[in-house]
């Protein structure tokens, strides 16, 4: 099935034109020749040609053996009709388009030439009143113009697709570069923070404890003072370590509003619906962080891949687990390809790892053209919070 709406529209126009020309040709023949020996054959062949042409959309547009055999049969029946009744010649115009869409360029040009020869022959046979140059020149000119316009449109479409692919690839490369730069900058920041706080504090503790060990027997009061100072430094280092952990948590959770508020804010930013089912219970920080990261990754996938009109987040509290569902009505995909690493990059594997680390599961229900439902289930056990 064609994805390009303009191509679908043009195909419908050509189908309507073919049946109009076929009907007009049959009506012209029956009006000019009320009944002859060939009339039953022409009527039967017209019906057969119409039935064959109706099969075209079922066989798609790619040059498969079935499609080529179908096109050859249609052209052969049309040629027989033209031999019996030259008035059917102008049905060739939609066949030009069908051949150009189906066959490779050389074969398509050969088919157009053959159809044009039959059209010229039929027009000359129908003419009465001597030789008319227009009957010989006009059909090839029309065929040449139609072929040139079609080839130009196809090449323009190919260039546009290539340009879009380049833009998408460039955008992904820029996004990857920005992520790498951000990761490096964050690593450098953390290394400086750790060096200026935790590393220096640990070094000071080591020196104080060594000094306390040396003076423990000779000057117990001084040794105890060194131990108390080391204890104070350890307390400050513990506070710094907790601050680092807090800073590394998702920003929405760091604001202190909890998972539901973080998901509601995320859904609002992504224009998605949000709902909570069941009775809320307190969740460990790791569970909240993992579910929020999974929601962010799923909505990012929807935004980048799904072309969805709507999406929805549902957080459900059950007796033994908490479940996050992310649903969209986009183009969908084959989950088997995602499990095999064929699509979707690293997003889905990362979500599975987050759920598995907490003893949970990640399931995906999807099919091409049917949207996607991603479900992350985390058990409400003590181990999940450790």
C-alpha positions in Angstrom: 0.0 0.0 0.0 1.3 3.4 -0.9 2.3 5.6 2.0 2.4 8.8 -0.1 -1.1 10.4 -0.1 -0.4 12.1 -3.5 0.5 8.7 -5.0 -2.7 7.2 -3.7 -4.7 10.1 -5.0 -3.1 9.8 -8.5 -3.6 6.0 -8.5 -7.4 6.5 -7.8 -7.6 9.2 -10.6 -6.0 6.8 -13.1 -8.3 3.9 -12.1 -11.4 6.1 -12.6 -10.0 7.3 -15.9 -9.4 3.8 -17.1 -12.9 2.6 -16.4 -14.4 5.8 -18.0 -12.3 5.3 -21.1 -13.2 1.6 -21.2 -16.9 2.3 -20.8 -16.8 5.2 -23.4 -14.9 2.9 -25.9 -17.4 0.1 -25.5 -20.4 2.6 -25.8 -18.8 4.1 -29.0 -18.4 0.7 -30.5 -21.9 -0.5 -29.8 -23.4 2.8 -31.1 -21.3 2.7 -34.3 -21.8 -1.1 -34.8 -25.2 -2.1 -33.3 -24.5 -5.8 -33.6 -21.8 -7.8 -35.4 -20.1 -11.2 -35.2 -17.3 -9.6 -33.1 -19.6 -7.8 -30.7 -19.9 -10.7 -28.2 -16.1 -11.0 -28.1 -15.7 -7.3 -27.6 -18.2 -7.2 -24.8 -16.6 -10.3 -23.1 -13.1 -8.9 -23.5 -14.2 -5.6 -22.0 -15.6 -7.3 -19.0 -12.5 -9.4 -18.6 -10.3 -6.3 -18.9 -12.3 -4.5 -16.3 -12.1 -7.5 -13.9 -8.4 -7.9 -14.4 -7.8 -4.2 -13.8 -9.7 -4.4 -10.5 -7.1 -6.8 -9.3 -4.3 -4.3 -9.6 -4.6 -2.6 -6.2 -4.6 -6.1 -4.5 -1.2 -6.9 -6.0 0.4 -3.7 -4.8 2.9 -1.7 -7.0 6.2 -3.6 -6.6 7.6 -5.5 -9.6 6.8 -8.9 -8.2 6.3 -11.9 -10.6 2.6 -11.9 -9.9 2.3 -8.1 -10.6 4.3 -8.4 -13.8 2.2 -11.4 -15.0 -1.0 -9.4 -14.2 0.3 -6.4 -16.1 1.2 -8.6 -19.1 -2.3 -10.1 -19.1 -4.0 -6.7 -19.0 -1.9 -5.4 -21.9 -2.5 -8.6 -23.9 -6.3 -8.4 -23.5 -6.2 -4.7 -24.3 -4.2 -5.3 -27.5 -6.7 -7.9 -28.7 -9.5 -5.4 -28.0 -7.7 -2.7 -30.0 -7.2 -5.1 -32.9 -10.9 -6.0 -32.9 -12.1 -2.4 -32.2 -9.6 0.5 -32.6 -11.8 2.8 -30.4 -10.3 1.1 -27.3 -6.9 2.6 -28.1 -7.1 5.5 -25.6 -7.4 3.1 -22.6 -3.6 3.0 -23.1 -3.1 6.3 -21.2 -3.8 4.8 -17.7 -1.8 1.7 -18.7 1.2 4.1 -19.4 1.1 5.1 -15.7 0.6 1.5 -14.4 3.6 0.3 -16.5 5.8 3.2 -15.3 5.0 2.5 -11.7 5.4 -1.3 -11.9 8.3 -2.0 -14.2 12.0 -1.1 -14.2 12.8 2.0 -16.3 14.0 0.2 -19.5 11.1 -2.3 -19.4 8.6 0.5 -18.7 9.9 2.6 -21.6 9.6 -0.4 -23.9 6.0 -1.0 -22.8 5.1 2.7 -23.4 6.6 2.5 -26.9 4.6 -0.7 -27.6 1.4 0.9 -26.4 2.0 4.1 -28.4 2.5 2.0 -31.6 -0.9 0.4 -31.0 -2.5 3.7 -30.4 -1.1 5.3 -33.5 -2.1 2.2 -35.6 -5.6 2.4 -34.2 -6.0 6.1 -34.8 -4.8 5.7 -38.4 -7.3 2.9 -38.9 -10.1 5.0 -37.5 -9.3 8.0 -39.6 -11.3 8.7 -42.7 -10.3 11.4 -45.2 -6.7 10.8 -45.9 -3.4 10.9 -44.0 -3.4 13.2 -40.9 0.1 14.0 -39.5 -1.5 14.6 -36.1 -2.6 11.0 -35.8 1.0 9.9 -36.1 2.7 12.6 -34.1 0.2 13.4 -31.3 0.1 10.0 -29.5 4.0 9.7 -29.3 4.1 13.3 -28.1 1.5 12.7 -25.4 3.3 9.5 -24.3 6.7 11.3 -24.2 5.2 14.1 -22.1 3.5 11.7 -19.7 6.6 9.6 -19.3 8.9 12.7 -18.7 6.5 14.1 -16.1 6.3 10.8 -14.3 10.0 10.2 -14.3 10.6 13.8 -13.1 8.1 13.4 -10.3 9.7 10.1 -9.2 13.2 11.6 -9.1 11.9 14.5 -7.1 10.3 12.2 -4.7 13.5 10.1 -4.4 15.6 13.3 -3.7 13.1 14.5 -1.1 13.2 11.1 0.6 17.0 11.1 0.6 17.0 14.6 2.0 14.6 13.7 4.8 16.7 10.6 5.6 19.8 12.8 5.8 18.1 15.3 8.0 16.9 12.5 10.4 20.3 10.9 10.5 22.0 14.3 11.1 19.5 15.1 13.9 20.3 11.7 15.6 24.0 12.2 15.2 23.7 15.7 16.8 21.6 14.3 19.6 24.1 11.6 20.2 27.0 14.1 20.2 25.1 16.3 22.7 24.5 13.3 24.9 28.2 12.4 24.9 29.3 16.0 25.6 26.7 16.2 28.4 28.0 12.9 29.8 31.6 14.0 29.7 30.8 17.4 31.3 28.8 15.7 34.1 31.6 13.2 34.7 34.1 16.1 34.9 31.8 18.0 37.3 31.4 14.9 39.5 35.1 14.2 39.5 35.8 17.7 40.7 33.1 17.6 43.3 34.4 14.2 44.6 38.0 15.4 44.6 37.1 18.6 46.5 34.9 17.0 49.1 34.9 13.2 49.6 38.5 12.5 48.5 39.9 15.3 50.6 37.7 14.4 53.5 38.9 10.7 53.4 42.5 11.8 53.1 42.0 14.0 56.2 40.4 11.2 58.1 43.3 8.9 57.2 45.9 11.4 58.5 43.9 12.0 61.7 43.5 8.3 62.5 47.2 7.7 61.8 48.1 10.5 64.2 45.7 9.1 66.8 47.3 5.7 66.4 50.7 7.1 67.0 49.7 9.1 70.1 47.2 6.6 71.6 49.6 5.4 74.3 51.6 8.5 75.0 48.8 11.2 74.8 45.4 9.6 74.9 43.5 13.0 75.1 45.1 14.1 71.9 44.4 10.8 70.2 40.7 11.0 71.2 40.6 14.6 69.9 41.9 13.3 66.5 39.3 10.6 66.5 36.5 13.1 67.2 37.7 15.3 64.4 37.9 12.4 62.0 34.3 11.5 63.1 33.1 15.0 62.3 34.8 14.9 58.9 33.1 11.5 58.2 29.7 12.9 59.1 30.2 15.8 56.6 31.4 13.4 54.0 28.3 11.3 54.5 26.1 14.4 54.0 28.0 15.2 50.8 27.5 11.6 49.5 23.8 11.9 50.2 23.7 15.2 48.3 25.4 13.5 45.3 22.8 10.7 45.3 20.0 13.3 45.5 21.5 15.3 42.6 21.8 12.2 40.5 18.1 11.3 40.9 15.7 12.5 38.2 15.0 16.2 38.5 11.3 15.8 38.8 11.7 13.5 41.8 14.4 15.7 43.3 11.8 18.5 43.7 10.1 16.3 46.3 6.7 15.9 44.8 6.8 12.1 44.5 6.3 9.8 41.5 2.7 10.7 40.8 3.5 14.4 40.5 6.6 13.7 38.4 4.6 11.5 36.0 1.8 14.1 35.8 4.3 16.9 35.0 6.0 14.6 32.4 2.6 13.8 30.8 1.7 17.5 30.6 5.0 18.3 28.9 4.5 15.5 26.3 0.8 16.3 25.8 -0.2 12.8 27.1 -3.0 11.8 29.4 -2.2 10.6 32.9 -4.3 8.4 35.3 -3.8 6.7 38.7 -5.6 3.5 39.6 -5.7 1.8 43.0 -4.6 2.9 46.4 -1.2 4.7 46.4 1.5 3.3 48.6 5.0 4.6 49.5 7.5 3.4 46.9 11.3 3.2 47.4 13.4 5.8 45.7 14.9 3.3 43.3 11.4 2.2 42.2 10.2 5.7 41.7 13.4 6.7 39.7 13.2 3.6 37.5 9.5 4.0 36.7 10.0 7.7 35.8 13.0 6.9 33.6 10.9 4.2 31.8 8.1 6.6 31.3 10.5 9.2 29.9 12.1 6.7 27.5 8.7 5.4 26.3 7.4 8.8 25.6 10.7 9.7 23.8 10.2 6.6 21.6 6.6 7.7 20.9 7.7 11.2 20.0 10.5 10.0 17.7 9.2 6.8 16.1 5.4 6.3 16.5 3.8 9.4 14.7 1.0 9.0 17.3 -1.9 11.3 17.7 -2.3 10.6 21.4 -0.5 8.8 24.3 -1.5 7.9 27.8 0.3 7.0 31.1 -1.5 4.9 33.7 0.1 4.2 37.1 -1.7 1.2 38.8 -1.2 0.1 42.4 -2.0 -3.5 43.0 -1.7 -5.7 46.1 1.8 -7.0 45.2 3.1 -4.8 42.5 3.0 -1.3 40.9 2.4 -1.2 37.1 3.2 1.6 34.7 1.4 1.4 31.3 2.4 3.7 28.4 0.0 3.5 25.4 -0.1 5.2 22.1 -2.1 5.0 18.8 0.9 5.4 16.5 2.2 3.2 13.7 3.3 0.4 16.0 6.1 -2.1 15.3 7.1 -5.8 15.6 8.2 -6.4 19.2 10.2 -9.4 18.0 12.5 -7.1 16.0 13.0 -5.0 19.2 14.0 -8.1 21.2 16.5 -9.0 18.5 18.0 -5.6 18.4 16.6 -4.8 14.9 14.8 -1.5 15.8 14.5 1.2 18.4 18.1 1.5 19.3 19.1 1.2 23.0 15.9 2.6 24.6 13.9 -0.6 25.1 16.8 -2.7 26.3 17.6 0.0 28.8 14.0 -0.1 30.1 14.2 -3.9 30.4 17.4 -3.6 32.4 15.8 -1.0 34.8 12.8 -3.3 35.4 14.9 -6.4 35.8 17.2 -4.8 38.3 14.2 -4.3 40.6 12.9 -7.8 40.1 10.2 -6.6 37.7 9.2 -7.2 34.0 8.7 -5.1 30.9 6.2 -6.3 28.3 5.3 -4.8 25.0 2.1 -5.3 22.9 2.3 -3.9 19.4 1.8 -4.6 15.7 2.5 -2.5 12.6 -0.3 0.0 12.3 -2.0 -0.9 15.6 -0.3 1.3 18.2 1.8 0.1 21.2 1.2 -0.6 24.9 4.3 -0.8 27.1 3.9 -2.2 30.6 6.4 -2.1 33.4 5.6 -4.1 36.5 7.7 -3.8 39.7 6.9 -6.0 42.7 6.2 -4.3 46.0 8.8 -6.2 48.1 11.6 -5.2 50.4 14.1 -6.4 47.8 12.8 -3.9 45.3 13.9 -1.0 47.4 17.3 -2.3 48.4 
